Every structure is written in structure tokens, then in C-alpha cells.
């Protein structure tokens, strides 16, 4: 009898499902979701009765029991340190000394604000190339447009609103998607478990009954397959634009900075600028492997000097040339600007948006630093310096309108030109890293959520697990970036492509944050509509301007984004088909009963760890092992590496342990749950030792729970099991409410080895102690069996399941599955790659599914 404990709401009374809270609840135990596993979720040592009542079969129905239990801080059966990673801490940057905080502030400048900080290098140049200066009013109008774009998009939208939509410190489009997936079952991969909601990182707030709007939105999202696909496609489109930003940002920043040579050295031509830019880009991507903290600490002070230069020369130009540009803070000058220039003013909107580039990097790079530090740094340092820098350039252009093509470098006094040029180039290299690190973060998130092929990820910091480097993506971005720089001749064309990529991410973020507001924040609908209409309308206006520049060269970045989108969508589609096929073809419990405890073959001494992707059921690949191998190990553990939509799974809640089949089969399931920010660095020997220790703890607790249940069922043997309830008091004591939980299967609790075949490993047992109970005898026999199996050795059984489209499938499906998905799967990193297992301990079997 398989029983499932799902922590359901009782009369809509649960407003929060944080595992750190305690409450009394009734539980309905029906096997509706996990029909073929014994429900040994073991999220708390207080969870009892459910273990012993499920020893016959994985898929038999129970009698819809209700139990009154006290939920509390839940600890999985793997309650020991299982991986070589730091503990999961919600805020990694708290409790630091003042010196450490200053160091982090410098790193924040170098990692988060490099992109938006270098926008004064090219914003006015691109704007006035599309709308030439015909008078002072044009300069003031363009300046006013830039100032309010800076205030509305980076400050109001991102710093004041979007940063708060982070997923436990993680930012980016996939972090928003993960947040939504945690509150509504919108993931297309059907591997969710009720026990996932009991991870403390979920911090799940279930909509209460009176919030009908949130409930209706949740229900609509969960019941509509079309909306699920649309949401996923929006997320993939936003992520593909982030990756495109990782290409265009280095090209734009470095080329703009190097082009300043034209001001300092008249003999320099565009070809020389391009060659120097290529050299700088190669250097930039080569140092990326040294990590965020190392590089950020080095370049942070350089960027601080850059912001000081912006502010200092801005004030200098204001005082020297024309302070009347301060009138640009009056937004009426935007109206005058459009009235004077009409179509040209609309064209220059794409250039104006460049002042806000890097806004998405602030959100995507949030995983490296705390929300508050990013907000304070932007408001009190970055924004004032940017405003002063733009004001100074505008004041210079009031008297020198013909020098708008190189507005920034022309406004620098001749005596300070070369120092500023050097600082500008360093700042440009820093800016290029901003979106590169954001790209790494987004790809890791998408990989964890099943939307990107697995790649080698290097963690560059021993202290902060969020700081990563992906070599394949790094060199791929470099190659595309070099092609882009060599193919596009002018900074203006690069700026057009930059605007398209940036706006694509911004619009996706606006839509996803709106869903978060409705579903999770549950704020007033008027506020939500104002946010959506205003910012989406503003971004669509900018987008309509940059679309006209697509034929000028911007199409290259669109093609690149489409290719990345297709890679992610094909991988997600193929992974979904593969998982669904494995679920359909899993082995039935009837077959397992027919095979018997010897599984129809020889049971050789040892432990077999069978890695698979199923979170429930017996994978079909196991049957392939049974028919292919001459013998199977005396103990089998199905190990499933599962990523859940949270940034970090605490170590105490990492693992679930379950018993599969009756005890005489010696088959268990281990589900290792990881967040998309978690680090996986596993040593197979340590992992094996911890696995066995945890298994022994699981079995001991199972026996203890069975003993506690047996103590209270003596007086109620005749009662109906369907009314069974068990009371678990706050102190952990278990009280039967009148029904014996083991009455239906006492015959199955006989000693395990009586039902074993001759091929099984029979441990040497100590002399029987008359004082020991049957439960204690059974416990000692099973523990002795495990130790003997461990001494015989551990073998990793790897089943490589591939998929092929059926012959009667559509041509497009055959093309996608048989060629594109097969190519991605062949060249991606294997899921077992993080384990340093000797080849002598590996056994691999391949299997092909027709879909």
C-alpha cells in the first residue's frame, strides 16, 4: 500500500508553506501524485506512520486516510553534509566589517554598473547622427530625453521595482520564471513533487481564499497548456536577448572607447580602430576565467575613477560653457524637440535608449551582490555621476555643435585627454564584462531548469557559489563578437543592434514582473495596469524606432538571438518528450512482483547506484539492465538528480530517501534536489560513504516509527482502517487515534531473508537476543545486509536514453528530434560528469525511445 503525504491546505487555512513554521494539520493520504513510490519524503523526523504502512507495493491504493500531524522544521533523511559546498545562506553579504563592505562596493561597481556607466561614450554621438543639431533647443531637448529615460527606466523601473522581484537574491528572466513556477505549476517538465514545496527556500505564499484574482490567474496558468508554452517562449526570448547582449555590449563599449583615438590622433582610420578593438576583446575574454571577485576587485577602483571623471568633467563643462542646459529637467523640452524634428526625433529614440543599456545587467548580475547594495550604489553614486556627465556634454555641444560625432572625447580638456582615454578604455572593458557575467548566470539558470544543454561550469569563488565561468560560452561569445565587429563598419550600426537586444530583454522583463505582481505580490490591479501600460508602452515606442534600422546591419544580432532561442526551445522540447516517454514506459509493480525478490536474475553482492531522471516509478532502463547483465547487485538505489525552481536547497533538505518494493527486494530511491544556484562538486568515495550512512539513518528511523505505531495499536485491531488518524505531538510523541496502521500487512513484516532467493547475499547475523523485539531483529538484519553489500563494492549504473522520432511523425519533428536535438545531446555534458568515478566502477547501457 503506497501512501502519499502532500501537505494539502485545510479549508484554505494555509497562507504560508515555509518549512520553518509549525502547525497542526489533517492530511489526506491518497496516492494521486506519486502512485508508485513509498512516500518516504522524510522532511522531518516527526513524520511517522507513513513509512511502515507502505511495504507491500508502490502502486496499490490506500484507504484515503486522514492524519492529524504537526508540521515543523523538516529535515530530510539525508541530514548530513553531502557535497563540498558552503552552507546555504540567504544573504551571503551580511555581517561584514566596514573594510569588507567597501571592497564589495568596489566589486559592485566593476561587475554591475560597468555597462550603464560607459553609456556617455556613445549616446549623444548616435542620437545626433540621426537628428543633427540645428539649434540650442535641439541639444536641450535631446538632453531632456536622455535625463528622463535614465530616471524612468534604470531608476524607477529597475532599481525601485524590478530588483524586488528577485528570486531569493537571483535576478534575470529565468529567476522570474522560477519564481512563477514555484507559485503555479506552469513548468512543462512533469517532474514536480509535493515534497518540493516543503523546501524552506520555496518560502511559498499560497493565495488565500479572498484573493480571487490571484487564484483565478493561478488556475488559468495551470490549466492552459497554451499559456504555459507562451510563458516559456517569452522567457526563452528574453534569455536569448540577454545572450545577444553578451555579444553586442563588448563590441559597442570597446569600439566606442577605442574610437576616441580619432580625436587624439588625426591619422588614425576606422580600420586601425577595428584592429585595436579586436585585440582588446581577445584580452577581455581571456581574463574572464579569473572570476568575478578577482577581476571585480581589480577593476572596481578603476570604474570608481571613471565615475569621478564623468562627474568632474561634467561640472567643469557646465561652469565653462553653458549652465542653461539645466533647463532640460523641464520635460516640456521633449515636446519641443519632437515638434521641431518630428520623424528625425523619433529615429533618434533608438540612440537615446543607449543611455539605459545595462539596466538589465543590474538585475541579471544581482546574484553576485545584495539588492540593497545595488540600489544604494546606483542612487547615490552612479546616477548623479551619469547625470552630471550628460549635462557637461550638452553644455559643450551648446557652443560646439559640429563636434557631436565624438561628443564625449571632444569635451575633455586637451591636457587631460590621454589619462581620460586610458580610463575610458578600462571602463569599456569592465562594461563588457557586465553582460558577460550576466550571460553566464542566465545560462546556468536555464540549464538547471531544463532549457539549455549541460555545459562545464567553473566556480571561480570558494566563498560565493554564485560566481561562475562557462568556458564554452565565453569563447563562443568572443567568436561571435569578433565577427560582429569586423562585419559592421560604424558605431551607429552597432548602436542600433544594441538597442534591439536591450529592448527585447526589457519588454520580456516587464511582462514577467507584471505576472509576479498579480500572482505573488497580489497588489492593487490599478497599480499593476499602470506599471504594465506605462513601461511596456514606453519600450514599444523605443522598439518601433530601432526596428527601422534592422536592414542597416542590426539583422545580424536578431539572427543570433533567434539561433539561441531555437537551441533552448529544441532542448526543452526534446527533454520533455524524453521524460514523458520514460514515464510512460516505466516498469509496473505487477512485473516486479512476478519477477520476485531475485528480480528474475542473479543477485550479486554489492550496491548498484542507477542514475536516472525519473522522480517516481521504476525506469525502463532498469529492465534493460536486467536483460543485458548476467546478474544484478544485491542492493539497488535509484539516484535522481533533480533541479527545483529555487536558487538554493539547504543541505539539510537536499535529499529524499524512499523504499521501492517490499523490503526483501532491497531497492531504494534517492532524490537529490538542487537549486539552480547550487554547486555540484562531488567526490564519489565521500558520496558513497554519506549515502550509506544516510540510508542506515533512514532505516533506523523507519524501524523506530514502526515500533511507535505498534505500541499504540493493540486495543483497536477491529476498527476500520479507513478512519485511521495518528496524532504527533509538538514534542515528537506519537499517539494513535484508535486505529492500528500495520494491521493490514502484518504478514509482510516477517524476516526479510525468508523471502529471499538463494542468490541473495545472506549476512552473518549476531546470536539472537531473547530480549530483542521482532522489529529490532529485522533492523539489525537489514543493517548488516547493507554493510556486507557496501564491503562488496559500489558500481554506478548509467543508462543513456536517447530518443528518435517515429517513422509516421511529421518531417519537422523528425528533423528536430533526430538531428538537432540528437546533435545537442551528443555534444552536451553528461549528467554524471561531476562525479570523479573510476571507469572500473562504471557500467553503461544505452536505450532508444521512439517518440
N, C-alpha and C positions, 0 to 999 in steps of 0.2 A: 504494500500500500504506500503510494508516494504522496507525501503531504507537502503543501506549499504555504509558506508564511509570507504574506505580501505587504504587511503594514498598511492596510487599507484605511481610508478615512472612516470614521464612525460618525454618522449623522452630520457630516460636513464639519466636524468639530476641529479638525487639524488645520491650523493656519500656518504651521511650520513643520518641516520634517528635518530638523537639524539633529544629528545623532548625538549631540552633546546634551540634549534635553531628556527628561524622564517623564513618563506619563503612563497611566493605566489605560489600556485599550482592549476591546474584544477583537479577536482575529477570526476571519472566515478562512478555513483551510481547504481550499479546493485546488485541484491541480490544473488550473486553467492555463497557466502560463508556462510552467516548467513541468510538463507532464511526464518526463522520463528521467528525472534525477531525484534522488533523495534530497530533500531540502536541508542540507547541512550548510546553510549560509553562514551560520555561526558568527553573526555580527556581534554577539555578546555572550559572555559566559553564562548570563542569566537565561538565555534561550534554552528551554528544556522541552522534554516530552516529544518534540517533533523528530528527534533523531531516532529514538528507539522504535517509533511507530512506523518506520519505513524500511523494513529489512527484507521484504519479500521480492518486490519488483519495482521498477522505476515508473511504470506507466499505468498501474492499477489505480482506480479512483478510490477516494476515501469517502467518508460519510458526512461531508460538509460540516466538520466540527467547528465549534467556536471556543476560543480560549481567552480568558482574561489574563493578559500579561502586562507587565510593567516594562515599557521600552526604556532604554537608558543608553549611556555611553557604550557603543558597540565595539567589540574587539573581535577581529576575525580569528579563525583558528590558526592562521599564520601570524601569531602575535609577537614574532621575533624579528630582528633585523635581517632582511632577506637580500638586500642589494647594497652595493658600495656607494651609497648616495647620502647626502646630508638629510637630516630630518626635514619634513615638510613644515615650513613656517609660513604663516600668512603674510607677514611683512618682513622681508629679509633685511630691511634697511633701518630697523628701529634700534634704539639703544646704542647709538654710536657716539663717539666723542666728537667735539667740535671740529677737530682736525680731519676726522674721517668724513664728516658731513661736507666740509669744504672740498675734500677730494672727490666725493660723489657729485658735488655740484659741478666741478670741472668736467667730470666724465659725462654728466648730463648735457652740458654744452656741446661736447665733442660728438656725442652719439645721436642726440635727439634733435638738436636745433641747427645742425650744420646746413641742412637743405634750405630751410626758410631764411637762415641768416645770410646766405650768399645771393639771395634774390635781387638785391640792389645792383648786382653786377650787370644785369641784363634786362630788367623790367622796362625801364624808360627807353632803352635802345630799341626793343621790339615794338613798344607802343607807338613811338613817334616814327618808326619806319612805315607803319600802316596809316597813321594820321599825322602828317608833317605839321610842324609848328607854324601857325600863321599869325600869332599874336600872343600877348601875355595871358589872355583868357584861356587859350588852349593849354598852356602849362599849368595854370591853376586848376582848370577843370580836370585834366589828366591826373594831377596830384590828388585832388579830392576823391577821384575814383579809386586811386590806389589806397589812400588812407582808410576809406570806408570798407574796401574789400578786406584789408588787413584786420579791421576791427570786427567785421561781421563773420568772416569765415574762420580764421585761426583762433580769434579770441572768443567770440560768442558761441559759435557752433562747437568747435573742438575743445577748447580749454574749459569752458563753462558747462558744456552739456555732454559731448561725446565721451570725454575721458571718464565720466562717471559710469558709462555703460561698459566698463571693463569687466572681464571675467576673472575675478579674484586676482587682479593685477595684470592680466594679459589683455593686450589690445589687438586690433586688426579685424578684418572681416570674418575670419574663421573663429575668432574668440566670440564675436557677436553670434555667429551661427551656433557655436557650442552652448552659449547662454540660452538661446531659444530652444535648442534641443533638450536642454535639461528641464524646461518648464512645459514643453509639449512634445509628444512623440512624433517628431517630424523627420527623423533620420530615415533614409531609405534602406539602411542595412538593418535587418531584423534580428539584432543580437542584444537587444536591451533586456535587462533583468530587473525585477522589482527590487532586488538587493542593491542595485546600483544607486537607488535613491537614498539608501541609508549610509552612503559615504558622507562623512561630515563636510567634505568640500562642496557637496551639492548645495548646501545652505538653501534648500528648496522652500519656496514660499508658495503653497498651494492656494489658488484663488478661493476666497471664501464665497459662501452661497449668495450673499447680497451683491457681489460684484459680477452682475450678469454679463456685462460686456466682455470682461476678461475670460469668463467661462465659455461664452459663445465663440470668441476668437480661438481659444484653445481647441474647442471641439471641432470647429471648422478646419483648422490646420491639420488636426489628427485624422479627420475623416476624408479629406480630399487628397487623393494621390497627385492630382494636377498641381495643387498648391505646394505640396512637398517638393515636387520636381522644379517648380518655378522658383521656390526659395533657394534650392540648391544651385540652380543655374545663376541666380543673382549673386550668390556667394562666390561661385567659381569665376564669374565675370569680374567681380571686384578683385579677387585674388590674382587673376591673370593681368589685370591692370597694375596691381602692386608690383608684380614681377617685371612688367614692362617699364614701370618707374625705375626699377633697379638697373635697367639698361639706359634709359634716357637721362636720368639725373647725373651720372658721371659724365656723359657726353656733353650735356649742357653746361654744367658747372665748370669743368676743366677747360673746355673750349672758350668759354666767356672770359675766364681768368687769363688764359694764355694770350687771347686776342688783345689784351692790354699792351702787348709789345708793339702793336701798331702805333700806339701813342708815344711810347718812349723811344722807339727805333723806327724811323720812317722807311728804311729799306726792307723791313720785314713784310713778306707777302703771305697770303692766305695758305699757300702750300706749306710754308715753314711753320705756320701756326698749327696746321693739322698734324705735322710730323711730331712737333713737340708735345702736342696733346696726346698723341698715341703713346709716346714714351712715358708720360705721366700716368696714363691709365694703366699701363702694364705694371708700373711700380705700385700703384694704388692697390690693384687686385692681388699683387704678390704679398703685400704685408697684411692682408686680411686675415691670414691664418693665425696671426699672433693674438687675436681675440679682442673683444670689446673693452675689457677693463684695462689691458695693457696699452692698446692703441688710444683708447679714450683718455687715459690719464696723461699720455704724452701730448695729444693734440688739443685737449681741453683748454690749457692755458693759452695756446695759440689762437683758439677761437674767441677766448675772452679778450685777447688783444684786438682781434678783428672787430668785435662789437664796440670796443672802446674807440677804435679808429672811425667806425661809422658815426658814432655819436660825436666824437671830437671834430671831425671834418664837416659834419653836418652843421654843428653850431658855428664853426668858422665861416662856412659859406653863407649861412643865414646873416651873420653880422656883416660880412664883407660885401655881399651882393644885394640882397633884397629880402627884407623881412615881411613884405606884403604877401608872400606865399602862405603865411599863416591863415589867410582868408579861406584857404582850401578846407578848413574844418567846417565851413558852412556848406552843407550838401547841395545848396541851390546851384553851386558852380558845376555840379554834374549835369544838371538840366541845361545850363548854358552851353556846356561842352557838346552835348548831343544836338542842341539846337543849331550850333554853328557848323558841326561836321557831319551830322546825320549818319550816312552809310559808313563813312570812314571811322567815325567814333564807335560804331557797332563792330567793325572789323578789329579795332584795337582792344576790344574786350578780352580777346584771347591773350594778348600781351599783358593786360592788366592782371589777369589771373595768376601770372607767374609770380607775383608778389606773395601769393598764398601757397605756393608749392612748398611742400614739406609739412603741411598741416597733417596729412595722413601719416607721415613718418612719426610725428609726435605720438599718435595713437598706436601705430603698429610697433614702435620701439618701446612702448610702455612697460613691457615685461622686464626691461633692464633696470628700471627705476620706479620709485613710488609716484602715485598720482599727484600728491601734494607738492613734491619737489619740482615736478614738471610744471605745474600750474604757477607756483611762485616764481620760478626762474623765468618763465615766459612773461608774466605780468610786470615784474619789477626790473628785469634786465633786457630781455630780448625785444619785447615790443617797443619800449621807449627808444632803444638804440636804432631800431628799424625806422621808426617814425622820423627821428632826427636825421637819419641818413637820407631818406627820401625828400625831406624838407630842404636839406642842403643842396641836393642835386637840382631840385626845382628852382631854388634861388639862383644857382649858377646858370641854368638854362634861360632864366629871365633876361640875362644880359648876353648869353652866348647860345642863341637858339640853333645855330648852324652846326654845333658840336654834339647834337643829340645822339649820333650814332655810337659814340663812346662816352656816354654821359658820365659814368662813374669815374673812369680814369682821367678824363679831361678836367673834372672838377677838383682833382687832387693837386695841391701846390707843387710846383716843379721840384722843390727841394726835398719833398717827402715822397716823390713818386716811386722810386725803386724800393724803399722799405715797405711801402703800402702794397706794391706789386707782389713782393715776396709773400707778405702776409695774406694777400688775396688768393694767391695760388695754393697756399697751405690750407686756407679756409675752404677752397673749392674741393680739394682732395678730401677734406673732412666731410663736406656736404655729400660727396659721392658715396661715402661710407654709410650715411644715414639710411638711405633707401636699400642699400645692400644688406645691412643688418636686418632691416625690416623684412626684406625678401626671405632671408634665412628663417626668421621667426615664423612667417606665414607658411612657408613650405613645410616646416616641422609640424605646425598645427594641422595642416591639410593632410599630411602623411598619417598622423595619428588618428585622424577621423576618416581614413579610408578614401581620400580623394587625390592622392598623389603617390606615385611609385616610391617604394622604400629606397632611401639613399644612405650613404655613410654620413653620419653626423658626428662631428668632433666637438666635445665640450671644452671650451677654452678657459674655463674658470673652475677651480676646485671648490670655491665657496658659493658661487651663484650659478645654479643649474640652468638658468635661462640663457646664458651667454654661449652661443654655438657658432660653428663654422661648418659649411657644407661644401667640400672641395669641388664636387662635380658642378654644382650650381655656380660657384664662384668663377670657374674657368669658362663655363658656358656663357655667363653674363659678360665676361671680358671679350669673348669672341664676337658676340652679337654687337657689343658696344663699339668695338673697333670697326666692324663692317658699317655700322650706322654712321660713325664719324667720317669714314672715308667716302661714303656714298652721298651724304648731304653736305652741300657746299657752304651754307651760311648759318649763322646763329639764329636768324629769324625762322628758318625752316625747322631747326631743332626745337625752337620755342613753340612752334605750332604743334609738333608731335608731343611735346612735353604737356601742353595744355590738354590734349585729348586724353592722355593716360591719367593725368591727375584728376580730371573731371569725372572720368569713368569710376574711379575709386570713390570719389566724394559722393556721387549720386547713389551708389550701392550702400555706402555707409549711412546716408540719410534714410534710406528705406528700411534698413535693418534696425537702426536706432528707433525709428517710429514703431516698429513691431515690438521692440523691447519696452518702449513707453506704454504701449497698450496692454501687452501680455504680462509684463513683470513689474514695472513701476506702478501701473494702474493709476495714472494721474488723469486729471480732467481732460475730457475729449477735446475741449476748445483749445487747450494748450498744445495738445498733440497735433491737431489740424493746423494751428498757426505755425508750428515748427516745420511740418511737412510742406505746407503750401509755400511758405516764405523761402526756405532754403532750397527745396527741390526746384521751385520756380526760378530762383536766382542762378542755380547751377545749370539748369536747362537753357537759360538765356546765354550764359557764357559758352555752353556747349554748342549752341546754334552758331556762334561766331567762329569757333575753331573748326567746325565741320567744313566750312568753305575752303579751308587750307589743305584739306586731305590730298588733292591732286598735286600739291607742291612738294610732296615727299613724306608727309605725315602718314601715308598709307602703309609705310614700312612698319611702323610701330603697331598699327592696327592688325596687320598680318601676323606679327609676332604674338600679340595678345590672343588672337584667335587660335593660333597653334597651341599656346599654353592652355587655353580653355579646353580645346579638344583633348589634349593629353589628360587633363584632370577628369573630364567627363567620361572618356573612354575607360580610364582606370576604375572610376567609381562604378560605372555600368557593368564592366566585366567582373569586378569583385562582388557586386550584388548578385549577379547571375550565378557565380560560383558558389557563394554562400547558400543561396536559396536551393541550388541543386544538391549540395551536401546535406542540407536539412531534409529534403525530400527523400534522399537515398540512405539515410541513416539506418542502422540495424535496429530491428524491432526486438522488444524484450521477449516475445514469443520464441524467436530464433535463439536467443541466448539461453532460454530455459531448455530448449530442445538439445542444445549443444552440451549443457551440463556444466559443472564447475571446472571440468578439464578443457572446456571450450572446443571440444572435438579434435584436440591435438595433444601433443606432449606439453607438459608444464615444466620447463627447465628452471633450475634455481636462478634467482636474480630478479632485478627490478627493471621494468621497461617503462621509460618515460615517452609517451606517444604525444608529440606536438600536433595540435590540430586547431582549427579556428572555431569549432562549434562550442557554444556555451552550454548546450544541453543535448542529450542524446548520445548515442554511440556512433562515431563517424564510420562511414562506409569503408574508409581506408583501413580501418581495423580488420574488417573482414578480408581485405586484400592481404594483410599481413598473415592472417590465419591460414589462408590458402596458399600463400607463397613460401612461408617459412616452415621448416620441418618441426619446429617447436616454438612455443611462446613462453614468456617469462612467468614465473610463479606469481608475480605481483605486477599489475599494470596500473599506471597512473596516467590519465588523460590530462595533459597540460595545455591550457588555452591562454595565450597572451591576448588580453583584451584591453582596448583603449576606451575609456569612458569620457563623456564630454565635460570634464573638469580639468583645470590646469594641473593639479597635483593630488594624488591619492596618498593620504598619510600612510606611513609604513605599518602602523598597527591595523590598518584596514585594507592592506594591499591584497591579501589572498582569501579566497573562499575554498573550502575543502568539503567534498561530498563523497558519500559512498555510492557506488554504482553496482547494482545487482546485489543478491544476498551475500552474506559475509563469506561464505565458502568460496566465492569467486575471486576474492582479493583484488577487486577493481575499484579504483577511486578516481575522482576528478579534482583537479586543482585549477582554479581560475585566477590568474594573476592579473590584477587590474592596474592600469597605468593611466595617468592623466597625460594630456598632450605636451605638458611641460616637464614631465618626469624623465629622469636619466636612467638608461638601462646599461649598466656595466656589471656583468655577471661573470663570476668565476665558477666553472661547473663543479669543482670539488666542494667549494663553500656552499653552493646552491644545493647540492645533493645532501650535504650534512644538515643544512637547515630544513630541507624538505622532510627528511626522515624524522628529525626532532619534532617538527610541527605535526607530522602525521601521528606520532606517538601521543602528543598532547591532545590531538583531536580524538583519538580512540579512547584515551583515559577519560576525557570529559563525556564522551558518548556513554561509556560504561557507568560513570557517576550519575548521569541523568537517568539512565535506565534503572539504576538502583533506587534513586529517589522516587521514581514513578512506582516501582514495585512496592515500596514501603506503604504507599497510600491506597493500594487498590484491593486490599484483602476483604473489605466488608461490602464491596459493591460489584461482585462478579456478575450478578444477574441483570445489571442495568444495561440499557441500550447505549451503544457507543455513539450514536448519532447526536446525543445530547452532551457529549463529553466537554468538560471545561477543566482547565488547570489554572490555579492561581499562583503567581510568582510574586512574592512579597518584595518590598523595596530592599530588604536585607539579603535577598537572594534565596530565601527559603521557598520551597515548592510545596504547595498544598493542593491535593486532589479535591475537586468539587464533586466527587461522588462517582467517578467512572474509571475503571482500570484501562489504561491505554494499551496494555500489552495483551489483553485477553484474547484478541483475535489471532494472534500469531505466536502463542507460546511454544507451539511445536517447532517453530523455526529457530528457536533460541537454543537448540541443542548444541553441543560442542561442534565446532566448525569441522574438525577433521573427520567426523563420522561421515560427512557427505563428500569428502574429498576423494579424488581418484588416486590410484597408486602412483601416478606420475608426479603428484604434488610434493613439494618439499615438506617433510614432516619434522618439525623441530623437536629437539630433545627437551622434554619438559621436566621441571623440578618435581620431586616427590610431592604427591598431593597432601595438602594440609587439611585435616578434617574440619578445622575452624573456618576455612575459606568458603565463601559462598560460590554458587554456580557462576555468578557474574564475575567474581574475581578470578576464578579458574579460566573463564573464557577470555578475560582481559589478558592474563599472563600468557595464554597460548598464542593469542594474536600478536602481542608484542614480541614474543620470542620468534614467531614466524617472520616478522618484519626484519628483525636483526639478522637472522640467517640469510634472508634474501639480500639484504644490504651487503653482507660479507661476500656474497657470491658475485657481486658487481652490478653496476648500473649501466644500462645501454639506452641510448637516445634513438628512438624510432621516429624517423622523419618521413612523413607522407607528402609527396609533392603532387598535388591535384591540379591538373590542367583542364581547360575547357575547350571544346570545339563546337561550332555551330552545327546543328543537324542539317542533313542534306536538303530537306524541304524548307529550310529557312530562307528568308529574303536575302538578296545579294548583298545589301548594305550590312546586314547583320553578320553574314559570313566574312565580309571584308573587315569589319570592326573587330570581331572576336578572333578569327583565325589568323589575322595578320597584325593589325595594330596592337590589340591587347596582348597577343602572344609575344610580340616583339618587346613590349614594355615589361611583361612578366619575366621574360628571359634575361633581360638586362638589368632588372632591379635587384636590390639587395635582399637576400633570403632572410626570412624572419628569425631564423636560428643563428644568424651571423654574429650576434653579440655574445654568444657562448663560445668560449675557447675550448671546445671539446675535441679530444684526440680522435683521429679517424678510426682508430681501433674500437672506439666506443660508439660509433655511428652506424646506423643501419637505415638505408633509404629505399623507399618503394614508390614508384610512380603510378598514377592513376589518371585516366582521362574521362571527363564527364561530357556527355552530349547535351547541349542546352538549346 
